[in-house]
Amino acid sequence: MQSDTAYAAIHERKQPSSQNARLLERLGADIFSATIAAVAVAPAICMIDKSIVENASGKRRLVASIKDSLTQLATKPQKFFLSRTFGLVAMVYAGTYIVANTTDTFLSHKKGNDDITKVTAGTAKFAGTSSTNILLTLVKDRNFARMFGTGASKPIPLPTYALFCARDCLTILFSFNIPPVLSKVLPDNIGGLSSLSTAQILAPAGCQFLSTPLHLLGLDLYNRGGQLGVKDRFQAVSANYLKSSLARICRIVPAFGIGGVLNSKCRYHMMRNIEERMKSDRVALG
């Protein structure tokens, strides 16, 4: 009897300890997967974002800016990957993916779910991921506007912050909330993709035609100040609208498409390995 009681006590002590150890492993997998995905997609996004800002400020044309970035990547890769520009972009997506991954892990750990590879789509995850993405993107855009805009560095005006925030809210909405609704009206198996996968590509891409004017107007307010009239603002936005929209579509596909797939696949395989070790722990504990 005493032997059974002692065994139960040891079992209770070991199980939480094992779970906590595995939780740290899971969080490590979350961070590693997010970082790999962010570093993989950051070069393309970095080049496109820089070109849009330089083009909007009149500093350099879109294609010329991208060519310059490609040349630096090919001839001086160390300088490219250690640049502040690359670091800011990698920070945005690593931070966004880390919050998404760790939210799933903490919710799974709290509920004691056996399937630790499961990905959620609840309010907590949306709130955490969207707020993190918006905050980090604002930091990145503030620095990009100062580094690649015209004239001396100056404070970012509040209207520019508001426009950038509205732009990112639209992108998050079309990346997380709209696809499930849109998928219901799309045919299944388009080019080998399910209706939901197709919607997850089309919705954020199509959103750029709505969000790009907000982005360009915010940049124009920063570059030329707030004293110009509506006509001047409209001309500045319309002159760069189409090519900037297409450029932002090219950046949103790797950001929320390729990056999301890399992150989820890497995390899934790492979690499967941890899951197997957790099962072994339970067998060992009897």
C-alpha positions as CSV (number, residue, x, y, z in Angstrom):
1,M,0.0,0.0,0.0
2,Q,2.8,2.4,1.0
3,S,4.6,1.3,-2.2
4,D,1.6,2.3,-4.3
5,T,1.3,5.6,-2.6
6,A,5.0,6.4,-3.0
7,Y,4.8,5.5,-6.7
8,A,1.8,7.8,-7.2
9,A,3.6,10.7,-5.5
10,I,6.7,10.2,-7.7
11,H,4.5,9.9,-10.8
12,E,2.7,13.2,-10.0
13,R,6.0,15.0,-9.4
14,K,7.7,13.7,-12.6
15,Q,4.7,14.3,-14.9
16,P,4.5,18.1,-14.5
17,S,8.3,18.3,-14.6
18,S,8.3,16.4,-17.9
19,Q,5.5,18.5,-19.3
20,N,7.3,21.7,-18.4
21,A,10.5,20.5,-20.0
22,R,8.6,19.6,-23.2
23,L,6.9,23.0,-23.1
24,L,10.3,24.7,-23.3
25,E,11.2,22.4,-26.2
26,R,7.9,23.3,-28.0
27,L,8.6,27.0,-27.5
28,G,12.0,26.5,-28.9
29,A,10.5,24.8,-31.9
30,D,8.0,27.7,-32.3
31,I,10.8,30.3,-32.3
32,F,13.1,28.3,-34.6
33,S,10.3,27.7,-37.2
34,A,9.3,31.3,-37.1
35,T,12.9,32.5,-37.6
36,I,13.6,30.2,-40.5
37,A,10.4,31.3,-42.3
38,A,11.1,35.0,-41.7
39,V,14.7,34.8,-42.9
40,A,13.6,32.9,-46.0
41,V,11.0,35.5,-47.1
42,A,12.7,38.7,-45.8
43,P,15.0,39.2,-48.9
44,A,12.2,39.6,-51.4
45,I,10.0,41.7,-49.1
46,C,13.0,43.8,-48.2
47,M,13.7,44.7,-51.8
48,I,10.1,45.4,-52.7
49,D,9.4,47.6,-49.6
50,K,12.6,49.6,-50.2
51,S,11.7,50.1,-53.8
52,I,8.2,51.3,-53.0
53,V,9.4,53.9,-50.5
54,E,12.2,55.1,-52.8
55,N,9.8,55.3,-55.8
56,A,7.2,57.2,-53.8
57,S,9.7,59.7,-52.6
58,G,11.1,60.3,-56.1
59,K,14.5,59.1,-54.9
60,R,14.8,56.2,-57.3
61,R,12.5,54.3,-59.8
62,L,10.9,51.0,-58.7
63,V,12.8,48.8,-61.1
64,A,16.2,50.6,-60.5
65,S,15.8,50.2,-56.8
66,I,15.1,46.4,-57.1
67,K,18.1,46.0,-59.5
68,D,20.4,47.7,-57.0
69,S,19.2,45.5,-54.1
70,L,19.6,42.4,-56.3
71,T,23.2,43.5,-57.2
72,Q,24.0,43.9,-53.6
73,L,22.6,40.5,-52.7
74,A,24.6,38.9,-55.5
75,T,27.9,40.7,-55.0
76,K,27.9,41.6,-51.3
77,P,25.5,39.1,-49.6
78,Q,27.1,39.6,-46.1
79,K,26.4,43.4,-46.3
80,F,22.8,42.7,-47.5
81,F,22.0,40.2,-44.7
82,L,23.6,42.3,-42.0
83,S,21.9,45.5,-43.1
84,R,19.4,47.3,-41.0
85,T,16.9,47.1,-43.9
86,F,17.0,43.3,-43.8
87,G,16.9,43.1,-40.0
88,L,13.8,45.3,-39.8
89,V,11.9,43.1,-42.3
90,A,13.0,39.9,-40.7
91,M,12.0,41.3,-37.3
92,V,8.4,41.9,-38.5
93,Y,7.8,38.4,-39.8
94,A,9.7,36.6,-37.1
95,G,7.8,38.4,-34.4
96,T,4.4,37.8,-36.2
97,Y,5.1,34.0,-36.7
98,I,6.5,33.6,-33.1
99,V,3.3,35.1,-31.6
100,A,1.1,32.9,-33.8
101,N,3.1,29.7,-32.9
102,T,3.5,30.3,-29.2
103,T,-0.2,31.2,-28.9
104,D,-1.0,27.7,-30.3
105,T,1.5,26.1,-27.9
106,F,0.3,27.9,-24.8
107,L,-3.4,27.2,-25.5
108,S,-2.6,23.5,-26.2
109,H,-0.5,23.2,-23.0
110,K,-3.2,24.9,-20.9
111,K,-5.9,22.5,-22.3
112,G,-3.7,19.5,-22.1
113,N,-4.2,18.6,-25.7
114,D,-2.4,15.4,-26.9
115,D,-2.2,16.8,-30.5
116,I,0.5,19.5,-30.1
117,T,0.7,20.1,-33.8
118,K,-2.8,21.5,-33.9
119,V,-3.1,25.1,-35.3
120,T,-5.9,27.3,-33.9
121,A,-7.7,30.3,-35.5
122,G,-9.4,31.8,-32.5
123,T,-9.8,35.4,-31.2
124,A,-6.7,35.2,-28.9
125,K,-4.4,34.2,-31.8
126,F,-5.9,36.8,-34.2
127,A,-5.6,39.6,-31.6
128,G,-2.0,38.7,-30.7
129,T,-0.8,38.2,-34.2
130,S,-2.5,41.2,-35.7
131,S,-1.4,43.6,-32.9
132,T,2.2,42.3,-33.1
133,N,2.3,42.6,-36.9
134,I,0.9,46.1,-36.9
135,L,3.2,47.4,-34.2
136,L,6.4,45.9,-35.7
137,T,5.3,47.0,-39.2
138,L,4.9,50.6,-38.0
139,V,8.4,50.5,-36.5
140,K,9.8,49.1,-39.8
141,D,7.9,51.7,-41.9
142,R,9.0,54.6,-39.7
143,N,12.6,53.5,-40.3
144,F,12.2,52.9,-44.0
145,A,10.6,56.3,-44.5
146,R,13.5,58.0,-42.7
147,M,16.2,55.9,-44.5
148,F,14.8,56.0,-48.0
149,G,12.6,59.1,-48.1
150,T,13.6,62.6,-49.2
151,G,15.4,65.2,-47.2
152,A,16.7,65.0,-43.6
153,S,15.3,62.6,-41.0
154,K,12.2,64.1,-39.4
155,P,9.4,63.0,-37.1
156,I,6.7,60.8,-38.6
157,P,3.4,62.7,-38.6
158,L,0.4,61.3,-36.7
159,P,-1.7,61.0,-40.0
160,T,1.0,58.8,-41.5
161,Y,0.9,56.5,-38.5
162,A,-2.9,56.3,-38.7
163,L,-2.8,55.5,-42.4
164,F,-0.1,52.8,-41.9
165,C,-2.2,51.3,-39.1
166,A,-5.4,51.3,-41.2
167,R,-3.4,49.7,-44.1
168,D,-2.1,46.9,-41.8
169,C,-5.6,46.3,-40.3
170,L,-7.0,45.7,-43.8
171,T,-4.2,43.3,-44.6
172,I,-4.7,41.3,-41.4
173,L,-8.5,41.3,-42.0
174,F,-8.1,40.0,-45.5
175,S,-5.4,37.4,-44.4
176,F,-7.3,35.8,-41.5
177,N,-11.0,36.7,-41.6
178,I,-12.0,37.0,-45.2
179,P,-10.6,33.7,-46.6
180,P,-13.0,31.4,-44.8
181,V,-15.9,33.5,-46.1
182,L,-14.5,33.8,-49.6
183,S,-13.8,30.0,-49.8
184,K,-17.5,29.2,-49.7
185,V,-18.1,30.8,-53.1
186,L,-14.9,29.5,-54.8
187,P,-14.8,26.2,-56.6
188,D,-12.6,23.5,-55.0
189,N,-9.4,22.2,-56.4
190,I,-8.2,25.2,-58.4
191,G,-4.8,24.3,-59.8
192,G,-4.5,21.5,-57.2
193,L,-5.4,23.9,-54.3
194,S,-8.4,23.7,-52.1
195,S,-10.9,26.6,-52.1
196,L,-9.6,27.8,-48.7
197,S,-5.9,27.7,-49.9
198,T,-6.9,29.7,-53.0
199,A,-8.8,32.2,-50.9
200,Q,-5.8,32.6,-48.6
201,I,-3.8,33.7,-51.6
202,L,-6.4,35.8,-53.4
203,A,-7.8,37.7,-50.4
204,P,-4.6,39.3,-49.1
205,A,-3.4,39.9,-52.7
206,G,-6.6,41.6,-53.7
207,C,-6.6,43.6,-50.6
208,Q,-3.5,45.5,-51.8
209,F,-5.7,47.4,-54.3
210,L,-7.5,48.8,-51.3
211,S,-4.6,49.3,-48.9
212,T,-1.9,50.7,-51.3
213,P,-3.6,54.2,-51.5
214,L,-3.4,54.4,-47.7
215,H,0.3,53.4,-47.9
216,L,1.1,55.9,-50.7
217,L,-0.8,58.7,-49.0
218,G,1.0,58.1,-45.7
219,L,4.4,58.3,-47.5
220,D,3.4,61.4,-49.3
221,L,2.3,63.1,-46.1
222,Y,5.7,62.2,-44.7
223,N,7.8,63.3,-47.7
224,R,5.9,66.6,-48.6
225,G,4.3,67.6,-45.4
226,G,0.6,68.4,-44.7
227,Q,0.1,71.7,-46.5
228,L,-0.9,70.4,-49.9
229,G,-4.4,70.1,-51.2
230,V,-6.6,67.1,-52.1
231,K,-5.8,67.4,-55.9
232,D,-2.0,67.3,-55.3
233,R,-2.4,64.3,-52.9
234,F,-4.6,62.4,-55.5
235,Q,-2.1,63.0,-58.3
236,A,0.8,61.7,-56.1
237,V,-1.2,58.6,-55.2
238,S,-2.6,57.9,-58.6
239,A,0.8,58.3,-60.3
240,N,2.2,55.4,-58.4
241,Y,-0.9,53.4,-57.6
242,L,-0.8,50.6,-60.2
243,K,2.9,49.7,-60.0
244,S,2.9,50.0,-56.2
245,S,-0.2,47.8,-55.9
246,L,1.4,45.1,-58.1
247,A,4.7,45.4,-56.1
248,R,2.8,45.0,-52.8
249,I,0.9,42.0,-54.2
250,C,4.3,40.4,-55.1
251,R,5.4,41.0,-51.4
252,I,2.2,39.8,-49.8
253,V,2.4,36.4,-51.5
254,P,5.7,35.4,-50.0
255,A,4.9,37.2,-46.7
256,F,1.6,35.4,-46.0
257,G,1.8,32.5,-48.5
258,I,5.3,31.1,-48.7
259,G,6.3,32.3,-45.3
260,G,3.2,30.9,-43.7
261,V,3.7,27.5,-45.4
262,L,7.4,27.3,-44.3
263,N,6.6,28.2,-40.8
264,S,3.7,25.8,-40.4
265,K,5.6,22.9,-42.1
266,C,8.7,23.3,-40.1
267,R,6.8,23.7,-36.8
268,Y,4.6,20.6,-37.6
269,H,7.6,18.3,-38.2
270,M,9.4,19.6,-35.0
271,M,6.3,19.2,-33.0
272,R,5.8,15.6,-34.2
273,N,9.2,14.7,-32.9
274,I,8.5,16.3,-29.5
275,E,5.1,14.5,-29.5
276,E,6.8,11.1,-29.9
277,R,9.1,11.9,-27.0
278,M,6.1,12.9,-24.9
279,K,4.4,9.6,-25.6
280,S,7.6,7.8,-24.5
281,D,7.6,9.8,-21.3
282,R,4.1,8.7,-20.6
283,V,5.0,5.0,-21.3
284,A,8.0,5.3,-19.0
285,L,5.9,6.7,-16.2
286,G,3.4,3.9,-16.6
